[in-house]
Amino acid sequence: MYEPHRLHPAAILVFIGRNLRQMWQVLLPWLAIIIGKWSSFQGWGTFLLALTGVIYILYTILFWMRYNYSIQEQEFLLESGLFIKKKMNIPLERIHGVQISQGLVQRLFGLVKLEVETAGGGKKAEVSLVALERMEAERLRTVLYGKSTQTVESEVKAADYQLTTRRLLLAASTSNGIGVTLAAMLTVISQLDEWFPSLRIYEQVGQKLGHWFLSSYLSIILGIFLAIILAWILSLIGSLVRYGGFTLLREGDRILIKQGWVEKKQLNLPVRRLQAVTVVEGVLRRPLGLASIELVSAGYGDSSGTAVVIAPLLKKTEISGFLQSVFPEFAFETELEQIDPRARVSYIMRLLLPSLLLAVPISIFVPYGYLSLLLPVAAIILGNRQYQDAAWAIEGDKLIVRSRFLGLVTSVIPRRRIQWLGASQHFFQRRKGLQRLALTTASTAGGASFALAYIGSAKAAVIKNWFQQ
Amino acid sequence: MRTGQGVYIIEHRKMIDKKAISYWRWTGVINVLFWSLLLPASWFAARHWSWPMWLPAAIAFLLILVAVVNILLIPSVRWRSWSYDISSQQIQLFQGIWIKRHIIIPMVRVQHVDMQQGPLLRRYGLSTVIIATAAGEHEIPALADEVAMQVRDHIASLARVVDEDV
């Protein structure tokens, strides 16, 4: 029995912040319009804005007052909502984990956030109590989870894996985030005009910089170079914030991960819910002999399918030792076997054909377009590498699958985790005796597939037989 | 058992109901009728907003092509390409015209089985059996109602009632 409790009042701030974050794309253009035409709004505009603000804050306070949690008859009960009242019940035995973390606001007030994990990812109930006193959170965790506070105990035992500062810097500077950041930067730049129509950014920049900047190719290259450097710095900061103070601890059936500088995150997940372990050798890391290790789990991590990182940076030589000592269930020694010599052409063609479709028209119709013919060349080289790196092995109850898109990815999948196997064979593959094998495990995002493209049919049959045992 | 070169390892596979052909023909007809709404629309646009006149002609041509392929040719080929095999250990699905697919679902991984029937399927007395695993669903389309029921009950009895912890 646990009487109904409210969250700490700081939750009001968190609620407001969360709403603003969800709405900012809607709000920003309006704000831009109002600021842009401030002279015509001034008097009643200020009044209206203030009124909206006050009503909104009052609403949130009432929302907070209604929002309460309790435990009744072996069920966790969460009540919320002012106009539409919501009740969420979670039977205690369905709770698979409790995660305590600390975001910016929580740190400011010395509070924590408590999240309740239930089985089955995505659609199912996910409870997040955004502002609790630490004592209260620990007490609630004990009641919900029926176990003593593991975090405190675990600090006694040394971590199984700890990211040193040197490693952290290395991890941050070689992360793949740079591509993502570049894309994000481009999106922001392309949206600027929409957000601030009154500023007419493009026109102004174009007029002022256009003449000297776009006139020489050197400065274009310089610009691109600067953008890449900027993206690299941003992604570096991103990974520093994300993986700062990373430690991993394995205790029996549980893994405990702590990470984050600004937002301290704690992840506590059972090993028996792991579906697969994946060693990722990114494009920037592989030449340096570095890799990271991720895991696929069902019911943990984001529902967006972002994998849980269990080792942000390891030397390649340390991987098998790390798996042996911390995740012996996923350790492997067997040499991997290539898929089939006949597959080389297929791998190359798969990239070459679309790149030719792109490059040939460009080189005909666009000035200096012949430069795009480098694309098919790159396609051949990458295709050949993808062929060379595609490999597999069976070791007892584990299947090891390696493939390359850009970075090299090696996955270890226990047989009992494979939900279904799909083999598909294209008309042309049929003539060559090749096929595509895909093994799918459960995951928070609904399913994770591991594929071997263009594997020889005889080898595919070996894997199928192993799977059907 | 023949260990073929291809995707298929054949045991005693069962076909789906032959009425599936008529069913797919009718869904094809409905589809074509729906898309043929583009025809008067593009005609109108060509008359009043000076869109190119060849547009309605091209659409008409495409519609006829799609109709011939989707209504006359594909359904029977598709029917022949579909089969399934249920043993006590696993469910196997075979499917595909251009790309042949072979799916193996171990019986212990089946979380639940369902039957589904749209209005058009009901007219033909057909049902679709849906097999759910922790990583997505698979279906056997267009089985005669009583066969679908048998298949569903058969799988349900073979699959473990208690889900294995994922």
Boltz contact constraints between the chains, C-beta under 6 A:
constraints:
  - contact:
      token1: [A, 298]
      token2: [B, 166]
      max_distance: 6.0
  - contact:
      token1: [A, 419]
      token2: [B, 109]
      max_distance: 6.0
  - contact:
      token1: [A, 419]
      token2: [B, 133]
      max_distance: 6.0
  - contact:
      token1: [A, 419]
      token2: [B, 134]
      max_distance: 6.0
  - contact:
      token1: [A, 419]
      token2: [B, 135]
      max_distance: 6.0
  - contact:
      token1: [A, 420]
      token2: [B, 105]
      max_distance: 6.0
  - contact:
      token1: [A, 420]
      token2: [B, 133]
      max_distance: 6.0
  - contact:
      token1: [A, 421]
      token2: [B, 104]
      max_distance: 6.0
  - contact:
      token1: [A, 422]
      token2: [B, 103]
      max_distance: 6.0
  - contact:
      token1: [A, 423]
      token2: [B, 7]
      max_distance: 6.0
  - contact:
      token1: [A, 423]
      token2: [B, 102]
      max_distance: 6.0
  - contact:
      token1: [A, 424]
      token2: [B, 99]
      max_distance: 6.0
  - contact:
      token1: [A, 424]
      token2: [B, 101]
      max_distance: 6.0
  - contact:
      token1: [A, 425]
      token2: [B, 7]
      max_distance: 6.0
  - contact:
      token1: [A, 425]
      token2: [B, 100]
      max_distance: 6.0
  - contact:
      token1: [A, 426]
      token2: [B, 99]
      max_distance: 6.0
  - contact:
      token1: [A, 427]
      token2: [B, 98]
      max_distance: 6.0
  - contact:
      token1: [A, 430]
      token2: [B, 6]
      max_distance: 6.0
  - contact:
      token1: [A, 433]
      token2: [B, 5]
      max_distance: 6.0
  - contact:
      token1: [A, 435]
      token2: [B, 7]
      max_distance: 6.0
  - contact:
      token1: [A, 440]
      token2: [B, 135]
      max_distance: 6.0
  - contact:
      token1: [A, 442]
      token2: [B, 134]
      max_distance: 6.0
  - contact:
      token1: [A, 442]
      token2: [B, 135]
      max_distance: 6.0
  - contact:
      token1: [A, 442]
      token2: [B, 166]
      max_distance: 6.0
  - contact:
      token1: [A, 447]
      token2: [B, 135]
      max_distance: 6.0
  - contact:
      token1: [A, 447]
      token2: [B, 136]
      max_distance: 6.0
  - contact:
      token1: [A, 457]
      token2: [B, 5]
      max_distance: 6.0
